[in-house]
Amino acid sequence: MIGNTVKVVVDRPLGSYHPKHKDMYYPINYGFIEGIIAPDGEEQDAYILGVDVPVKEFVGKIIAIIHREDDVEEKWVVVPENVSFTKDEIMEQVGFQEKYFKSEVMM
């Protein structure tokens, strides 16, 4: 999985707010991979790092998986080709949402 190239359809672009939790601001682009069903029965969610403008879709490389010990979901971390982040840098960027879960970055 890690190292694969995927296309992310962005349903919560950078600068938007969560549709149900109106106080949750998205400082990064967030979306899903069409056709890949996650354990929650929905399409696989993905954080997009390294892209500083809102986008509608994005093709990039999976560099990490955010594993949640207290949830059935995992989130994929997708970045532009030849871009990398440390585990700490990833958690810093996804913390706006992951702070509600017991999460770890798997690389």
C-alpha positions as CSV (number, residue, x, y, z in Angstrom):
1,M,0.0,0.0,0.0
2,I,2.6,2.5,1.1
3,G,4.4,3.7,-2.1
4,N,1.4,3.2,-4.3
5,T,0.1,6.0,-6.5
6,V,-3.6,6.9,-6.0
7,K,-6.2,9.5,-7.1
8,V,-7.9,11.3,-4.3
9,V,-11.3,12.9,-4.9
10,V,-11.4,15.9,-2.6
11,D,-14.7,16.5,-0.8
12,R,-13.3,18.7,2.0
13,P,-10.8,21.1,0.4
14,L,-8.3,23.2,2.2
15,G,-10.1,26.1,3.9
16,S,-13.4,24.3,4.2
17,Y,-15.4,23.1,7.3
18,H,-16.7,19.7,8.2
19,P,-20.3,19.2,6.9
20,K,-21.6,18.0,10.3
21,H,-19.1,19.4,12.8
22,K,-19.2,23.1,11.7
23,D,-16.3,24.1,14.0
24,M,-13.8,21.7,12.4
25,Y,-11.7,23.6,9.9
26,Y,-9.7,21.8,7.3
27,P,-6.2,23.2,7.0
28,I,-5.3,20.6,4.4
29,N,-7.1,18.9,1.5
30,Y,-9.1,15.7,2.5
31,G,-11.0,13.3,0.4
32,F,-11.4,9.6,-0.6
33,I,-10.2,7.1,-3.1
34,E,-13.0,5.9,-5.4
35,G,-13.6,2.2,-5.5
36,I,-11.5,1.3,-2.4
37,I,-13.9,0.4,0.4
38,A,-12.6,0.9,4.0
39,P,-13.6,-1.1,7.0
40,D,-16.3,1.4,7.9
41,G,-18.1,0.5,4.6
42,E,-17.3,3.9,3.0
43,E,-14.6,4.7,0.4
44,Q,-11.1,5.0,1.8
45,D,-10.3,8.4,3.3
46,A,-7.1,10.3,2.6
47,Y,-5.2,13.3,3.9
48,I,-3.3,15.2,1.2
49,L,-0.1,16.9,2.4
50,G,2.3,19.1,0.5
51,V,-0.4,20.9,-1.5
52,D,-1.0,24.4,-0.3
53,V,-4.1,25.3,-2.4
54,P,-7.6,23.9,-2.5
55,V,-8.0,21.1,-5.1
56,K,-10.9,19.0,-6.5
57,E,-8.8,15.9,-7.1
58,F,-5.2,14.9,-6.6
59,V,-2.9,12.1,-7.8
60,G,0.0,11.3,-5.4
61,K,1.9,8.7,-3.5
62,I,0.8,7.1,-0.2
63,I,3.6,7.7,2.3
64,A,1.9,6.7,5.5
65,I,-1.2,5.2,7.1
66,I,-2.8,6.8,10.2
67,H,-3.9,3.8,12.3
68,R,-6.7,4.6,14.8
69,E,-6.7,2.2,17.8
70,D,-10.2,3.4,18.8
71,D,-11.9,3.4,15.4
72,V,-12.4,1.0,12.5
73,E,-11.0,3.4,10.0
74,E,-7.5,4.1,8.9
75,K,-6.6,7.2,6.9
76,W,-4.0,7.3,4.1
77,V,-1.5,10.1,3.8
78,V,-0.9,11.1,0.1
79,V,1.7,13.5,-1.1
80,P,3.1,14.8,-4.4
81,E,5.9,12.6,-6.0
82,N,9.3,13.2,-4.3
83,V,7.8,14.9,-1.2
84,S,8.3,13.4,2.2
85,F,7.3,14.1,5.8
86,T,8.4,12.7,9.1
87,K,5.9,11.0,11.5
88,D,5.9,14.1,13.7
89,E,5.3,16.4,10.7
90,I,2.4,14.3,9.5
91,M,0.7,14.2,13.0
92,E,1.2,18.0,13.3
93,Q,-0.8,18.5,10.0
94,V,-3.5,16.0,10.7
95,G,-3.9,16.8,14.4
96,F,-6.9,19.0,13.7
97,Q,-8.9,15.7,13.3
98,E,-6.7,13.0,14.8
99,K,-6.7,14.7,18.2
100,Y,-10.2,13.1,18.7
101,F,-8.7,9.6,18.3
102,K,-5.8,7.4,19.6
103,S,-3.8,7.5,16.4
104,E,-0.4,6.5,15.3
105,V,1.5,7.1,12.0
106,M,2.7,3.9,10.2
107,M,5.3,4.3,7.6
